[in-house]
């Protein structure tokens, strides 16, 4: 199903118009190199400071936008994506300048600390002793999708608002996921790109040494359906995600492994993995022939119903299902009913019911 999505709130540094300070501040952080200036600004972002004063050269002042961009890029992702706006004031005396930064955030320090505290408390509840990385990823994914509703008013951007108001946009989903994955010891990144023609963010996670994409915003139905979770964007490859997402892949690990195929291999000899595979919808049929085989096998075994995940890709669902129904008419089944939900990437949950 199509869902309305919000353009990413500009989390990169927003620099307000600079103004000359009538009097230079008395207390300032001395900074003699670009590296030390960037480090000072990065530290302020991560500590959620609202003001910072730095001494620099007039040449550095002329490159202040570039220095701010570098500081934002080098900040911890949670700090970077909760940064709202930076305004600057400055005074210049010869070749020396004093710059005062006024910084605002989508979450202040108290609110960010609240998110961390809630994330820790939740992890104690949902993560059980002995859980594997893939089990931890699933319970975190499911918790966030169920906890949040997508903010169709497009005014809430933070994990704090998601936790306290119940709604947020993609940024809030990705931020809470980043914090919870990190606290659970799971390496992950926040990825910024475009999806559905609008700016968007999601996560990449490392599970058992392999990287995958996970987009909790697009796994959450809109309008919200209480406790309903989709897995169409759950631990997927770059190739699959690229059907409806675009991003700059430089400096990001590639996601090339098919998680469901690997999980299906483990499921052959492990009840735990069989349960995990079933919980995310089972294996995916990627061709009409494979889907037909599953349906006909269910009929041959007298099953009353079948739920299967199918990858329509760019194929017409009507054309595929017409072929399936034609094959069913050649069996002893009296009636076949079906319904499906299809995601933007062509992945669908198909449900069949059979009368004999």
KOLFI-399221 format. One record per residue (C-alpha): residue in three letters; x, y, z; residue number from 0. Coordinates in steps of 0.1 Angstrom, whole numbers. Example, Ala and Ser with C-alpha at 12.3 -4.5 7.8 and 13.67 -1.06 7.14 Angstrom:
// residues 2
@code ALA&xx 123&yy -45&zz 78&pos 0
@code SER&xx 137&yy -11&zz 71&pos 1
// end
This chain:
// residues 356
@code UNK&xx 0&yy 0&zz 0&pos 0
@code UNK&xx 11&yy 36&zz -6&pos 1
@code UNK&xx 16&yy 57&zz 24&pos 2
@code UNK&xx 22&yy 94&zz 29&pos 3
@code UNK&xx 57&yy 101&zz 40&pos 4
@code UNK&xx 75&yy 132&zz 52&pos 5
@code UNK&xx 105&yy 148&zz 39&pos 6
@code UNK&xx 134&yy 146&zz 63&pos 7
@code UNK&xx 137&yy 175&zz 86&pos 8
@code UNK&xx 169&yy 192&zz 77&pos 9
@code UNK&xx 192&yy 177&zz 104&pos 10
@code UNK&xx 224&yy 189&zz 89&pos 11
@code UNK&xx 236&yy 222&zz 103&pos 12
@code UNK&xx 213&yy 251&zz 95&pos 13
@code UNK&xx 234&yy 283&zz 97&pos 14
@code UNK&xx 215&yy 314&zz 105&pos 15
@code UNK&xx 225&yy 347&zz 90&pos 16
@code UNK&xx 257&yy 360&zz 107&pos 17
@code UNK&xx 257&yy 393&zz 125&pos 18
@code UNK&xx 286&yy 414&zz 139&pos 19
@code UNK&xx 288&yy 414&zz 177&pos 20
@code UNK&xx 292&yy 449&zz 190&pos 21
@code UNK&xx 315&yy 436&zz 217&pos 22
@code UNK&xx 337&yy 405&zz 216&pos 23
@code UNK&xx 330&yy 380&zz 244&pos 24
@code UNK&xx 356&yy 379&zz 271&pos 25
@code UNK&xx 356&yy 341&zz 275&pos 26
@code UNK&xx 362&yy 321&zz 244&pos 27
@code UNK&xx 377&yy 287&zz 234&pos 28
@code UNK&xx 410&yy 294&zz 217&pos 29
@code UNK&xx 413&yy 275&zz 184&pos 30
@code UNK&xx 443&yy 277&zz 162&pos 31
@code UNK&xx 435&yy 251&zz 136&pos 32
@code UNK&xx 405&yy 239&zz 116&pos 33
@code UNK&xx 407&yy 205&zz 134&pos 34
@code UNK&xx 405&yy 221&zz 168&pos 35
@code UNK&xx 376&yy 243&zz 158&pos 36
@code UNK&xx 357&yy 214&zz 143&pos 37
@code UNK&xx 364&yy 194&zz 175&pos 38
@code UNK&xx 351&yy 222&zz 197&pos 39
@code UNK&xx 319&yy 225&zz 177&pos 40
@code UNK&xx 314&yy 187&zz 176&pos 41
@code UNK&xx 318&yy 185&zz 213&pos 42
@code UNK&xx 292&yy 212&zz 218&pos 43
@code UNK&xx 268&yy 194&zz 196&pos 44
@code UNK&xx 273&yy 161&zz 214&pos 45
@code UNK&xx 270&yy 177&zz 248&pos 46
@code UNK&xx 239&yy 196&zz 237&pos 47
@code UNK&xx 254&yy 230&zz 245&pos 48
@code UNK&xx 232&yy 259&zz 235&pos 49
@code UNK&xx 261&yy 284&zz 232&pos 50
@code UNK&xx 297&yy 282&zz 222&pos 51
@code UNK&xx 323&yy 310&zz 216&pos 52
@code UNK&xx 354&yy 302&zz 196&pos 53
@code UNK&xx 384&yy 324&zz 186&pos 54
@code UNK&xx 396&yy 319&zz 150&pos 55
@code UNK&xx 413&yy 336&zz 121&pos 56
@code UNK&xx 393&yy 358&zz 97&pos 57
@code UNK&xx 402&yy 332&zz 70&pos 58
@code UNK&xx 386&yy 305&zz 91&pos 59
@code UNK&xx 355&yy 327&zz 96&pos 60
@code UNK&xx 351&yy 330&zz 58&pos 61
@code UNK&xx 349&yy 292&zz 58&pos 62
@code UNK&xx 326&yy 289&zz 88&pos 63
@code UNK&xx 298&yy 271&zz 69&pos 64
@code UNK&xx 323&yy 244&zz 58&pos 65
@code UNK&xx 336&yy 240&zz 93&pos 66
@code UNK&xx 301&yy 236&zz 107&pos 67
@code UNK&xx 293&yy 210&zz 81&pos 68
@code UNK&xx 324&yy 191&zz 91&pos 69
@code UNK&xx 315&yy 193&zz 127&pos 70
@code UNK&xx 280&yy 180&zz 120&pos 71
@code UNK&xx 293&yy 151&zz 99&pos 72
@code UNK&xx 318&yy 141&zz 126&pos 73
@code UNK&xx 293&yy 142&zz 154&pos 74
@code UNK&xx 277&yy 111&zz 169&pos 75
@code UNK&xx 247&yy 103&zz 146&pos 76
@code UNK&xx 222&yy 108&zz 174&pos 77
@code UNK&xx 236&yy 143&zz 180&pos 78
@code UNK&xx 238&yy 151&zz 143&pos 79
@code UNK&xx 202&yy 141&zz 136&pos 80
@code UNK&xx 188&yy 160&zz 166&pos 81
@code UNK&xx 205&yy 192&zz 156&pos 82
@code UNK&xx 180&yy 218&zz 146&pos 83
@code UNK&xx 197&yy 252&zz 139&pos 84
@code UNK&xx 229&yy 271&zz 144&pos 85
@code UNK&xx 231&yy 309&zz 144&pos 86
@code UNK&xx 263&yy 328&zz 144&pos 87
@code UNK&xx 275&yy 362&zz 156&pos 88
@code UNK&xx 310&yy 374&zz 152&pos 89
@code UNK&xx 335&yy 403&zz 157&pos 90
@code UNK&xx 366&yy 408&zz 136&pos 91
@code UNK&xx 398&yy 426&zz 146&pos 92
@code UNK&xx 424&yy 425&zz 119&pos 93
@code UNK&xx 432&yy 389&zz 111&pos 94
@code UNK&xx 414&yy 376&zz 142&pos 95
@code UNK&xx 378&yy 368&zz 147&pos 96
@code UNK&xx 356&yy 358&zz 176&pos 97
@code UNK&xx 325&yy 337&zz 168&pos 98
@code UNK&xx 296&yy 330&zz 191&pos 99
@code UNK&xx 273&yy 301&zz 181&pos 100
@code UNK&xx 238&yy 298&zz 194&pos 101
@code UNK&xx 226&yy 262&zz 189&pos 102
@code UNK&xx 191&yy 247&zz 191&pos 103
@code UNK&xx 181&yy 210&zz 190&pos 104
@code UNK&xx 151&yy 189&zz 182&pos 105
@code UNK&xx 158&yy 173&zz 216&pos 106
@code UNK&xx 175&yy 191&zz 244&pos 107
@code UNK&xx 198&yy 173&zz 267&pos 108
@code UNK&xx 171&yy 164&zz 292&pos 109
@code UNK&xx 149&yy 150&zz 265&pos 110
@code UNK&xx 178&yy 130&zz 249&pos 111
@code UNK&xx 186&yy 116&zz 283&pos 112
@code UNK&xx 150&yy 106&zz 287&pos 113
@code UNK&xx 152&yy 87&zz 254&pos 114
@code UNK&xx 183&yy 69&zz 265&pos 115
@code UNK&xx 167&yy 60&zz 299&pos 116
@code UNK&xx 135&yy 47&zz 282&pos 117
@code UNK&xx 156&yy 27&zz 257&pos 118
@code UNK&xx 176&yy 11&zz 285&pos 119
@code UNK&xx 144&yy 2&zz 305&pos 120
@code UNK&xx 127&yy -12&zz 274&pos 121
@code UNK&xx 157&yy -33&zz 265&pos 122
@code UNK&xx 157&yy -49&zz 299&pos 123
@code UNK&xx 121&yy -60&zz 292&pos 124
@code UNK&xx 122&yy -71&zz 256&pos 125
@code UNK&xx 158&yy -86&zz 254&pos 126
@code UNK&xx 160&yy -119&zz 271&pos 127
@code UNK&xx 192&yy -136&zz 283&pos 128
@code UNK&xx 209&yy -157&zz 256&pos 129
@code UNK&xx 192&yy -138&zz 227&pos 130
@code UNK&xx 211&yy -138&zz 194&pos 131
@code UNK&xx 218&yy -106&zz 175&pos 132
@code UNK&xx 190&yy -114&zz 150&pos 133
@code UNK&xx 165&yy -120&zz 178&pos 134
@code UNK&xx 175&yy -87&zz 194&pos 135
@code UNK&xx 171&yy -69&zz 161&pos 136
@code UNK&xx 136&yy -83&zz 157&pos 137
@code UNK&xx 123&yy -74&zz 191&pos 138
@code UNK&xx 137&yy -38&zz 188&pos 139
@code UNK&xx 121&yy -35&zz 153&pos 140
@code UNK&xx 88&yy -48&zz 165&pos 141
@code UNK&xx 88&yy -26&zz 196&pos 142
@code UNK&xx 94&yy 6&zz 176&pos 143
@code UNK&xx 69&yy -2&zz 149&pos 144
@code UNK&xx 42&yy -9&zz 175&pos 145
@code UNK&xx 51&yy 20&zz 198&pos 146
@code UNK&xx 51&yy 47&zz 171&pos 147
@code UNK&xx 25&yy 59&zz 147&pos 148
@code UNK&xx 37&yy 78&zz 117&pos 149
@code UNK&xx 31&yy 115&zz 122&pos 150
@code UNK&xx 9&yy 126&zz 93&pos 151
@code UNK&xx 8&yy 161&zz 107&pos 152
@code UNK&xx 45&yy 162&zz 97&pos 153
@code UNK&xx 55&yy 183&zz 128&pos 154
@code UNK&xx 72&yy 158&zz 150&pos 155
@code UNK&xx 108&yy 147&zz 142&pos 156
@code UNK&xx 124&yy 132&zz 173&pos 157
@code UNK&xx 125&yy 100&zz 192&pos 158
@code UNK&xx 115&yy 120&zz 223&pos 159
@code UNK&xx 82&yy 131&zz 206&pos 160
@code UNK&xx 76&yy 95&zz 195&pos 161
@code UNK&xx 79&yy 82&zz 230&pos 162
@code UNK&xx 59&yy 110&zz 247&pos 163
@code UNK&xx 34&yy 118&zz 220&pos 164
@code UNK&xx 32&yy 85&zz 202&pos 165
@code UNK&xx 39&yy 99&zz 168&pos 166
@code UNK&xx 69&yy 110&zz 149&pos 167
@code UNK&xx 83&yy 109&zz 113&pos 168
@code UNK&xx 111&yy 87&zz 99&pos 169
@code UNK&xx 138&yy 106&zz 118&pos 170
@code UNK&xx 123&yy 97&zz 151&pos 171
@code UNK&xx 120&yy 60&zz 141&pos 172
@code UNK&xx 156&yy 59&zz 130&pos 173
@code UNK&xx 169&yy 78&zz 160&pos 174
@code UNK&xx 153&yy 55&zz 185&pos 175
@code UNK&xx 164&yy 25&zz 165&pos 176
@code UNK&xx 200&yy 38&zz 165&pos 177
@code UNK&xx 200&yy 43&zz 203&pos 178
@code UNK&xx 184&yy 9&zz 211&pos 179
@code UNK&xx 206&yy -10&zz 186&pos 180
@code UNK&xx 237&yy 7&zz 200&pos 181
@code UNK&xx 227&yy 0&zz 236&pos 182
@code UNK&xx 221&yy -36&zz 227&pos 183
@code UNK&xx 256&yy -40&zz 213&pos 184
@code UNK&xx 245&yy -41&zz 177&pos 185
@code UNK&xx 266&yy -21&zz 152&pos 186
@code UNK&xx 244&yy 2&zz 131&pos 187
@code UNK&xx 242&yy 34&zz 110&pos 188
@code UNK&xx 216&yy 60&zz 102&pos 189
@code UNK&xx 213&yy 62&zz 64&pos 190
@code UNK&xx 201&yy 94&zz 47&pos 191
@code UNK&xx 186&yy 93&zz 12&pos 192
@code UNK&xx 154&yy 96&zz -8&pos 193
@code UNK&xx 123&yy 73&zz -8&pos 194
@code UNK&xx 90&yy 79&zz -25&pos 195
@code UNK&xx 104&yy 111&zz -40&pos 196
@code UNK&xx 111&yy 127&zz -6&pos 197
@code UNK&xx 141&yy 129&zz 18&pos 198
@code UNK&xx 141&yy 99&zz 42&pos 199
@code UNK&xx 162&yy 82&zz 68&pos 200
@code UNK&xx 165&yy 45&zz 79&pos 201
@code UNK&xx 190&yy 22&zz 95&pos 202
@code UNK&xx 217&yy -3&zz 85&pos 203
@code UNK&xx 225&yy -30&zz 110&pos 204
@code UNK&xx 252&yy -56&zz 113&pos 205
@code UNK&xx 239&yy -91&zz 122&pos 206
@code UNK&xx 262&yy -121&zz 125&pos 207
@code UNK&xx 289&yy -102&zz 106&pos 208
@code UNK&xx 266&yy -92&zz 76&pos 209
@code UNK&xx 250&yy -58&zz 69&pos 210
@code UNK&xx 214&yy -53&zz 61&pos 211
@code UNK&xx 190&yy -24&zz 56&pos 212
@code UNK&xx 160&yy -20&zz 80&pos 213
@code UNK&xx 134&yy 7&zz 75&pos 214
@code UNK&xx 109&yy 8&zz 104&pos 215
@code UNK&xx 90&yy 37&zz 91&pos 216
@code UNK&xx 81&yy 18&zz 59&pos 217
@code UNK&xx 73&yy -13&zz 80&pos 218
@code UNK&xx 47&yy 7&zz 99&pos 219
@code UNK&xx 13&yy 9&zz 82&pos 220
@code UNK&xx -2&yy 43&zz 76&pos 221
@code UNK&xx -28&yy 51&zz 88&pos 222
@code UNK&xx -16&yy 33&zz 119&pos 223
@code UNK&xx -31&yy -1&zz 126&pos 224
@code UNK&xx -25&yy -10&zz 163&pos 225
@code UNK&xx 2&yy -37&zz 168&pos 226
@code UNK&xx 4&yy -45&zz 131&pos 227
@code UNK&xx 40&yy -50&zz 119&pos 228
@code UNK&xx 52&yy -55&zz 83&pos 229
@code UNK&xx 85&yy -71&zz 74&pos 230
@code UNK&xx 88&yy -59&zz 38&pos 231
@code UNK&xx 118&yy -37&zz 46&pos 232
@code UNK&xx 132&yy -59&zz 73&pos 233
@code UNK&xx 169&yy -69&zz 69&pos 234
@code UNK&xx 169&yy -64&zz 32&pos 235
@code UNK&xx 197&yy -61&zz 6&pos 236
@code UNK&xx 208&yy -29&zz -10&pos 237
@code UNK&xx 194&yy -43&zz -43&pos 238
@code UNK&xx 160&yy -48&zz -29&pos 239
@code UNK&xx 159&yy -15&zz -11&pos 240
@code UNK&xx 171&yy 4&zz -42&pos 241
@code UNK&xx 137&yy -4&zz -59&pos 242
@code UNK&xx 122&yy 26&zz -40&pos 243
@code UNK&xx 150&yy 41&zz -20&pos 244
@code UNK&xx 181&yy 60&zz -32&pos 245
@code UNK&xx 212&yy 70&zz -12&pos 246
@code UNK&xx 249&yy 78&zz -15&pos 247
@code UNK&xx 266&yy 45&zz -8&pos 248
@code UNK&xx 301&yy 60&zz -2&pos 249
@code UNK&xx 315&yy 52&zz 33&pos 250
@code UNK&xx 286&yy 28&zz 41&pos 251
@code UNK&xx 289&yy -9&zz 43&pos 252
@code UNK&xx 272&yy -28&zz 14&pos 253
@code UNK&xx 242&yy -50&zz 22&pos 254
@code UNK&xx 245&yy -80&zz -2&pos 255
@code UNK&xx 233&yy -110&zz 18&pos 256
@code UNK&xx 198&yy -124&zz 15&pos 257
@code UNK&xx 188&yy -127&zz 52&pos 258
@code UNK&xx 157&yy -149&zz 46&pos 259
@code UNK&xx 177&yy -174&zz 26&pos 260
@code UNK&xx 203&yy -176&zz 53&pos 261
@code UNK&xx 176&yy -179&zz 80&pos 262
@code UNK&xx 159&yy -207&zz 60&pos 263
@code UNK&xx 191&yy -226&zz 59&pos 264
@code UNK&xx 194&yy -224&zz 97&pos 265
@code UNK&xx 157&yy -233&zz 101&pos 266
@code UNK&xx 163&yy -267&zz 86&pos 267
@code UNK&xx 180&yy -278&zz 118&pos 268
@code UNK&xx 168&yy -253&zz 144&pos 269
@code UNK&xx 133&yy -249&zz 158&pos 270
@code UNK&xx 143&yy -214&zz 171&pos 271
@code UNK&xx 151&yy -203&zz 136&pos 272
@code UNK&xx 120&yy -219&zz 122&pos 273
@code UNK&xx 99&yy -199&zz 146&pos 274
@code UNK&xx 119&yy -167&zz 137&pos 275
@code UNK&xx 114&yy -173&zz 100&pos 276
@code UNK&xx 77&yy -179&zz 105&pos 277
@code UNK&xx 74&yy -147&zz 126&pos 278
@code UNK&xx 87&yy -125&zz 97&pos 279
@code UNK&xx 64&yy -142&zz 72&pos 280
@code UNK&xx 85&yy -171&zz 60&pos 281
@code UNK&xx 105&yy -176&zz 29&pos 282
@code UNK&xx 98&yy -154&zz -1&pos 283
@code UNK&xx 87&yy -168&zz -34&pos 284
@code UNK&xx 103&yy -148&zz -62&pos 285
@code UNK&xx 86&yy -163&zz -93&pos 286
@code UNK&xx 51&yy -172&zz -104&pos 287
@code UNK&xx 62&yy -208&zz -107&pos 288
@code UNK&xx 74&yy -209&zz -71&pos 289
@code UNK&xx 42&yy -193&zz -58&pos 290
@code UNK&xx 21&yy -217&zz -79&pos 291
@code UNK&xx 39&yy -247&zz -64&pos 292
@code UNK&xx 33&yy -235&zz -28&pos 293
@code UNK&xx -5&yy -230&zz -35&pos 294
@code UNK&xx -9&yy -263&zz -53&pos 295
@code UNK&xx 10&yy -281&zz -26&pos 296
@code UNK&xx -13&yy -266&zz 0&pos 297
@code UNK&xx -43&yy -278&zz -19&pos 298
@code UNK&xx -28&yy -313&zz -24&pos 299
@code UNK&xx -23&yy -315&zz 14&pos 300
@code UNK&xx -58&yy -304&zz 21&pos 301
@code UNK&xx -48&yy -272&zz 39&pos 302
@code UNK&xx -75&yy -247&zz 47&pos 303
@code UNK&xx -53&yy -217&zz 43&pos 304
@code UNK&xx -19&yy -205&zz 32&pos 305
@code UNK&xx 0&yy -173&zz 40&pos 306
@code UNK&xx 31&yy -166&zz 19&pos 307
@code UNK&xx 54&yy -137&zz 11&pos 308
@code UNK&xx 57&yy -131&zz -26&pos 309
@code UNK&xx 80&yy -107&zz -45&pos 310
@code UNK&xx 59&yy -93&zz -73&pos 311
@code UNK&xx 88&yy -69&zz -81&pos 312
@code UNK&xx 75&yy -50&zz -112&pos 313
@code UNK&xx 51&yy -78&zz -122&pos 314
@code UNK&xx 13&yy -71&zz -122&pos 315
@code UNK&xx -3&yy -88&zz -92&pos 316
@code UNK&xx -34&yy -94&zz -112&pos 317
@code UNK&xx -15&yy -112&zz -140&pos 318
@code UNK&xx 3&yy -134&zz -115&pos 319
@code UNK&xx -28&yy -142&zz -95&pos 320
@code UNK&xx -48&yy -149&zz -126&pos 321
@code UNK&xx -23&yy -176&zz -134&pos 322
@code UNK&xx -25&yy -190&zz -99&pos 323
@code UNK&xx -63&yy -192&zz -100&pos 324
@code UNK&xx -62&yy -209&zz -134&pos 325
@code UNK&xx -40&yy -236&zz -120&pos 326
@code UNK&xx -63&yy -240&zz -90&pos 327
@code UNK&xx -92&yy -246&zz -113&pos 328
@code UNK&xx -75&yy -277&zz -125&pos 329
@code UNK&xx -75&yy -292&zz -90&pos 330
@code UNK&xx -103&yy -306&zz -68&pos 331
@code UNK&xx -106&yy -275&zz -47&pos 332
@code UNK&xx -141&yy -260&zz -48&pos 333
@code UNK&xx -133&yy -224&zz -40&pos 334
@code UNK&xx -102&yy -203&zz -35&pos 335
@code UNK&xx -102&yy -169&zz -19&pos 336
@code UNK&xx -72&yy -146&zz -16&pos 337
@code UNK&xx -62&yy -112&zz -4&pos 338
@code UNK&xx -29&yy -94&zz -3&pos 339
@code UNK&xx -10&yy -63&zz 10&pos 340
@code UNK&xx 17&yy -50&zz -12&pos 341
@code UNK&xx 46&yy -27&zz -3&pos 342
@code UNK&xx 61&yy -1&zz -25&pos 343
@code UNK&xx 91&yy -24&zz -32&pos 344
@code UNK&xx 68&yy -51&zz -46&pos 345
@code UNK&xx 69&yy -74&zz -16&pos 346
@code UNK&xx 35&yy -87&zz -6&pos 347
@code UNK&xx 18&yy -108&zz 21&pos 348
@code UNK&xx -6&yy -131&zz 3&pos 349
@code UNK&xx -33&yy -150&zz 22&pos 350
@code UNK&xx -52&yy -178&zz 5&pos 351
@code UNK&xx -83&yy -197&zz 19&pos 352
@code UNK&xx -94&yy -230&zz 4&pos 353
@code UNK&xx -128&yy -247&zz 4&pos 354
@code UNK&xx -130&yy -284&zz -5&pos 355
// end
